[in-house]
Every structure is written in structure tokens, then in C-alpha cells.
């Protein structure tokens, strides 16, 4: 192969490689942006989950307290009914 022809072939491959690298850089940049969005969304979901967990825990405690209170009142009501002869 002649020296000039060889240089043309190498140069054409280098140009193509440079173009491909440019496209690859754009693709990687786009992926990073998407990854950043996913990360931000995940952080938001985690914060929301923590807040909701706190709310659920409070509701659970309130429900347990109400169930205990309701049970005590049921016993008192039954005792009163038995004393006045309604049972």
C-alpha cells in the first residue's frame, strides 16, 4: 500500500473514531443527567417514606390506646348493666 493511501485510510478511521467518541460523550452526559434525576427522585421518595412511617406509627399508637380505652369502658358498661339487672 502506498504511503499516501495508507495515511488517508488511517486519517479516515481517526475521523470516524473522533466522531464516535463525540457521540459517546453526549450519550454518557445524557445518562448522567437521567441518573441524577433518578437519584433526586429516590431521595424525595425516601423522605416521604420516612414522614409516612412516622404518621403510621402515631396512628398505630393512637389506635392501640383507643382499643385499650374502649375495652376498659366495655368492662365498666357490662359491670353497670349487671348491677342494674340488664344482663
C-alpha atoms as one frame of an Amber mdcrd trajectory, in Angstrom:
protein
   0.000   0.000   0.000   1.302   3.405  -0.894   2.246   5.795   1.867  -0.351
   8.416   0.824  -3.134   5.840   0.582  -2.220   4.411   3.987  -2.314   7.895
   5.536  -5.751   8.539   4.010  -7.111   5.276   5.423  -5.674   5.968   8.885
  -6.956   9.532   8.798 -10.470   8.411   7.793 -10.504   5.900  10.667  -9.302
   8.576  13.092 -12.009  10.978  11.922 -14.669   8.275  12.336 -13.290   7.372
  15.779 -13.366  11.030  16.843 -16.980  11.361  15.682 -17.935   8.184  17.532
 -16.255   9.469  20.704 -18.184  12.725  20.435 -21.470  10.817  20.190 -20.397
   8.626  23.111 -19.662  11.704  25.250 -23.140  13.043  24.519 -24.697   9.687
  25.396 -22.778   9.497  28.683 -23.772  13.064  29.530 -27.419  12.220  28.852
 -27.183   9.115  31.026 -25.635  11.110  33.863 -28.469  13.614  33.697 -31.010
  10.804  33.849 -29.137   9.176  36.729 -29.178  12.486  38.610 -32.950  12.699
  38.102 -33.416   9.152  39.406 -31.229   9.955  42.423 -33.205  13.123  43.211
 -36.489  11.261  42.853 -35.237   8.460  45.114 -34.231  10.979  47.778 -37.687
  12.522  47.595 -39.357   9.133  47.924 -37.159   8.220  50.880 -38.045  11.448
  52.677 -41.746  10.904  52.003 -41.481   7.332  53.237 -39.857   8.496  56.487
 -42.623  11.052  57.068 -45.323   8.486  56.299 -43.710   5.926  58.601 -43.857
   8.464  61.427 -47.523   9.115  60.713 -48.338   5.403  60.573 -46.530   4.805
  63.864 -48.548   7.583  65.514 -51.810   6.190  64.127 -50.878   2.722  65.370
 -50.172   4.042  68.882 -53.404   6.060  68.893 -55.389   3.029  67.732 -53.850
   0.841  70.435 -54.675   3.444  73.084 -58.254   3.739  71.839 -58.643  -0.051
  71.796 -57.442  -0.242  75.400 -59.742   2.600  76.404 -62.697   1.049  74.565
 -62.042  -2.302  76.255 -61.984  -0.700  79.703 -65.203   1.143  79.002 -66.852
  -2.052  77.762 -65.973  -3.768  81.047 -67.359  -0.827  83.034 -70.577  -0.823
  80.971 -71.060  -4.573  81.476 -70.488  -4.221  85.228 -73.053  -1.432  85.451
 -75.575  -3.420  83.394 -75.155  -6.438  85.635 -75.619  -4.290  88.760 -78.904
  -2.847  87.471 -80.067  -6.185  86.133 -79.873  -5.596  82.371 -77.813  -8.749
  81.664
